[in-house]
Amino acid sequence: MTRNDFSEMLPEIEKLAEKASDGYKIDPELYTQYDVKRGLRDINGKGVVAGLTNISTINVNDNGDGKLYYRGIDVEDIVSGFIKEKRFGFEETVYLLLFGAMPTEAELNEFRRILAGYRTLPPAFTRDIIMKAPSDNMMNSLAKSVLALYSYDEKANDISIGNVLRQCIQLTTLFPLLAVYGYNAYKYSSSGGSLFIHDPNPDLSIAENLLYMLRPNKHYSELEARILDLALVLHAEHGGGNNSTFTVHVVSSSGTDTYSAIAAALGSLKGPKHGGANIKVAMMFEDMKSNVGDWTNEDEVKGYLRRLLRKEAFDRAGLIYGMGHAVYSHSDPRAKVFKKFVEKLSAEKGRNEEFQLYSLVEKLAPQVIAEERRIYKGVCANVDFYSGFVYKMLGIPDELFTPLFATARIAGWSAHRIEELINSNKIIRPAYKAISPMREYTDMENRID
């Protein structure tokens, strides 16, 4: 069926959709009546406990200040160690999440050697899978490539822990290639010009290789690579309850293969309410810079933020993107750590005025939201608030923002998949309360049009 065939059928589909919609609506009051936690969250936005995990911990004190721990270690301490010793930390973070302890120098060197050894796509994969029918959405492109890798794996369905660990390590080290090559293929197919495919350098870290493969001249500064590495570390894991990680648990509990589980997580992360938020933040600020005359004037900035909430500005969704989190209400520890390095990068790039605007919005947005909305907890900037700005300064195209999130988060997904396979002997199946009325079946000849 051609695209035109679909277009011709659209009016009929719209009529059917209108007819169907009434049968799906649920009165919000029924959630209270039946004590159903909508979205598995209570009225304060706190998640309903649905499982146990060793992978990471999120703690919030009475003031709403957040703390994030990877395998029991404060992520702020982990980052401080990388900074103090001036080394790239994402590979070390992956090791910690997968194996439960910080590696020794010898263990880390061996792990890096394994990662570099697996950083090769199957023969002709780039030509046959990535270059053919490239997608304008890099998350779909990434998911397609992940599912295609299933066909190249002789042990694709083997869910023994050793084999799953091997698959997860391979996917972790291949994600940067799949994302960058997918983007290059799309740009070449849509706009022509020259196509460049840089092979990864086995001596570079994952963060360095991302910039090395993405840029035509392969050049990058040390600060650029280190702040990208930091972004990967801070996005690597965030508890078992976030949407994409919970997806990994749910899908893995069915006993399916690793490629299907990770592709499902990618589908979850693609959503603008989850991994797509950093793109929305960057786009929102571009609109703000065009519509606010004086970026230092608090009244002007507040006015724009109010228009956002009143659905009078930007995408008219009524949201200030990058503000608010399901768990943190006063401070997101990832945003707090990230902000210091964002300021350094903005100085190197000559974009300090933009950084000051971000800081001002971070300060003013909670005040405006409190004035305009009925909220049950405080609101703070989340990690997506600054990550889009960083990616912009690094020259990373918008299409790769969410795939970069996935490149980091596959570390956590992998650990949670292994944890689910080791500890679960039941498929995850929550209950839903049926509210539709019971009716008698009517024969066709007695049905009324």
C-alpha positions, 0 to 999 in steps of 0.5 A: 500500500502506498502513502497516497492510499493511506491519505485517501483513507484518512477521512474514514479513519477519522470518523472511526476514531471519533466513534471509538474515542467515547468508549475509552474515556475514564472519569478521573474521579474513579481513580480516587473512588477505587483507590487506583494509583494513576500512573503508579504514583500517589497524589504527591507524585511518589511512585508505588513500590513495584519491586526491589533493586540493588542497582541504584537508590534515590533518596530525598530528604524532608527539604526535597534535596535529592541524592542519587547512589549507584550501587550504594555510592553517591554519584557526586563522589563518583564524579568527584573522583573522576575529576580529581584524577582527570580520567574519563569515567563512563566506562568505570560507571558501566563496570560499577553498575554491571558488577556491583563494585568499582573496578581496580585499575587492572580490572578497568583496563581489561574491561576497556579492552573488551569494550574496544574489542566489541566496538565493531559492527558485523560485515556490511551492517552499515550498508545493509541495515543503517544506510537502507531506508534511513529514518528521520527519527534517530531513536527509531533508527537505533531501535531498528539497528538493535533488532537487526543485530538479533539476526547476526547473533547465533545465541540471540535467544540464550538468556543465560547470564553470561550470554546476556552480559556479553550481549549487553556489553556489545550493545553498550559499546555499539550504541555510539556507532549505531546513533552516529552512523544512523544520523549520517545516513539520514543526513546524506539521504535527505540533503545529499552532500558528502557522507563520512563514516569514521571508524571508532578509535580503540584508544579513545573513551566512549565519550571521545569516540562520539565526538571523534566519529560525529565531527568531519575533522574528528577534532574536539577539545579535552573539556568538550569530551570530559563534559560529554563523559560527565553527561553519560555518567549522570544519565547512566542510571536512575532507579528501577522505576523510571519508565524505560527501566521499568519497561526493561523489567517488564519485558525481561520478566517474560523471558524474551531476548536482550535485543527485544528488551532493549528495543522496548526500552528505546521505544519508551525513552523516545517519548517526549515525557521521558528521554525527549525532554532535553530537545524540548528544553533547547527548543523552548530556550530558542523561542524564549531568546527570540521573545524576551528582549532583555535576558537579564530582566526578571519581570520579562523572563517571568512574563514569558514563563507565565505565558508558557504555563498559560499555553500562550507561548512556544508549543502551547502545551502549558509546560516549562520543560526541564522543570520538575521531576517525579522524585526530586522536589527541591534539587536534582543532584545530577543537575547540581553536579552538571551545572558547574561544568556547563558554566565552564563550557559556556565560557569556553564557547563564548556563550555565558549570556545564555548560561546566565539566562538558563540560571535565571530561569532555573531560579524564577520558574519554581516561583512562577509555577507556584503562583500559576499552579496548584502543586503538592510539592516543590519544583526544581530543574532536572538533568534535562534542563542543562543537557540540551544546552550542553549538546548545543554547545558541543555542536551535537544535532538535535536528532541525537539528543535522545540517542545520547541519553540512550547511549548512557542509560543502556548501562542501567538497562543492562544491569536491571535486565540481568537483575530481573533474570536472576531474581524473577520467576514470575512475569510482571502483571499488574491488575486493572480495575474494569469499570465498563458496564455489563451488557447483553450480546445483540444479534446482527439483525437487531442492532440499531445503526 
